[in-house]
Each structure stands twice: as C-alpha cells, then as structure tokens.
Amino acid sequence: MSEQVAPPPAADAAQPQPGVQAPPPVEPPAKKSGRGKALGIIGAIVAFLVIAGLKFGLGTAIGNVLNKDETAEAKAGDCIAELPEVTGTEEEKVDGAKVVECTSTDAAYTVVGRADGQTAAQARTGEACEQYFTEGQDGYVFSSVEPGKTGYVLCLTKKA
C-alpha cells in the first residue's frame, strides 16, 4: 500500500507569515556640515605636521623646551644643587641639575668658571677648568654636550 503525501498548502502572498517582520526602511546617512568637513581637514593637517615634525627633528626642539637645561645659563658665582658624588675620572649622567640661590639649603656647589664651545672629548678631560681650581682644592666638572656637537662645561667647587 502506498501512501501519498499532499504538499503543504501554499502560503497566501497577500498575508504575511506570523513571526516574520519586514526590515525597517533604511534612512540615508546625514550629510556632514561644512564645519565638520573643515574640522576634519584641519585635523588631518595637524596630524601630518606632527608626524613630519617628529620625523625631521621638531621633536628635539619641543623636547628641549619641555626638558629645559636648567644649568644652560649658569655663570661664575651661581650655585648648583646637589649632584651625585663621583670620584676620580669617572663620569655619571645627571638629570635634573639646576641652578639654585646660593643661600638655599639645596646649594651644594659654587660655579667658579665656565667654558663654552667644548666637545665631548674636551669636556671629559676637564682641562678648561684647571685654571679655575687652586692647588689642593677639590674641583668638579659638570658638562652638557650633545653627541657630535659642542656644549658647555661648568667648573665647580664644593660650597663652603
């Protein structure tokens, strides 16, 4: 005995099936105002200038302004705050060295001389300061010289 299966009844095209919803109509995106476009263009230009500046050295100039060398204008008679104690011919990198009032409790060294236009090699020898130190006096050399450039040397003695 064979059975025949009747196909399911056809859905009426005029009536939507229950549980199925038509998607909401799509609204066209709002157009940007002229002001929004101008801000976008200005933002792109600023981003380009920042990237170009960092690539071509503006970063160094900005860094120098933000990390100002507080001993750059030091001269004989000024006082310098405490620095790390270094013995012999050792060198030590120092961050945060600064000129202070000589009456300040932070004043640890007196600037007795200054030599500008020094290379890193000249700064290491300390010869520019020899004329400022008397025999038997402990003298200290503080230098600020960027690699491949010239800078300055401060000749220091312990503040009495």
N, C-alpha and C positions, 0 to 999 in steps of 0.2 A: 504494500500500500504506500502510495506516495502522497506526500503532503505538499501542498502548495502554500507558499508564504506570500501573503499580499504585501506589496511595497508600502512603506509608511505613507500616510496621507501627505500630499504636497502642502507646503506652508502657503498660506494666503499672502500674497505680496502686498496687499493693502494693509494688513495688520502686522505691526512689529512683533517680534517674538518677545515673550516676557523675559526680563532679566538682562536684556541687551540694550545698551543705550548708545545713541549716536554721539560721536565726538563733538565737543563744543566747537563753534566756529573759531577759526584762527584769526586773531587780530593782527594787523600789520604792525611791525615794530615802529615805535615812536621815532621820529626824526630828531637828530641832535640839533640843538640850537647853535647859532653862530658862536655863542660864548663858550659852549662846550668844546667845539672844534678848536677855537683859539687856545683854550687851556691845554688841550691835547697836543697841539703843535708846540706850544711853549714848553710843556713837559718834555717832549722829545728833544727839543733843542738843548734844554738844561742837562738832560741825561747825556747827550752827545758831548757837550762841553766838559762835563765832569770826567767822563771816560777818557777823552782826549787829553785833558789836563793831567790826569793821573799817569797816563802813558808817557807824556812828554815833559814831565818834571814839575808841573804845577803842584803836585802832591808834596814835593820837597819844600817849595815855597810856603805852602799852607802849613806844613809840619813845623817849619821854622817859626812861624808866627804863633802857632799853638804851643810849641815846646821851646819857648824863648830861652836863649842862653843868658842866664841872669848874671854872668860874670863878664859878658862881652864888653861892657863899658867900664870895667874896673880899672883903677889907676893907682899909682903910688899914694899911700895914705889911707886907702879904703881897707875895710876889714872883711874877711870871708868867714862864713860859718864853718863849723866842724867838718872835716874831711876824714876819710879813712886813713889810719896811720900806715905808712909804707916805709920800709927800711931799705937801705942800700940803693941799688939801681933798679929795684922792682917798679913795675907800672901797674896801676889799677884804674879801671874805668870807674868814673864817678858820675852819677846822675843827681841832679838837684843841688849842685853847688850854687851858692848865692852870696851876693854882697849884702852885708848887714851893717847896722850902725856900730861903730867901734865901742860904744857904751853898752851895747846889748850883751846879755849873758851868753848869747849864741856866738859872739865873735871869738874865733879861735886863732885866726892868722891875720897878720898885717901884710898888705901888699907893699913891698919895698921897691919893686921895679916891674916894668912891663916891656916886652919885646914883641913887636908886630911883624908880620911877613915871614913867619917861621914855618919851615917844612916840618913834617913829622920826624924826620931824622934829626933835624936841628933841635927840636923840642925834646927828643929823647936824651940828647947829650947834656942839655941844661947849660951849655956854655954861655948863652946870652944872659944868664942870671949871675954868673960868677962875679961880675963887677959890683953887684948889689949886696953880696954877703961878705961879712968881715971874717977874718980867720978865727976859727973856733966856734963860730956861730952855726947853729943848725938851720939850714936853708931848705926850702921845699919848692919844687917846680910844679906848677899847675898849667896844663896846656889844653887848648881847644883847636885842633887842626883836623879838618875833614880829609879823608883819604884822597891823595892826588892833588890837594890844594894847599894853600898856606893859611895860617891862622895866627893865634897869639899865644904868648907864654906869660904867665904871671909868676913873679919871684916872690915867695912868701917866707915869713919867719913866724914862729910861734908868738902869739900875742902875750905880752908880759902881764 
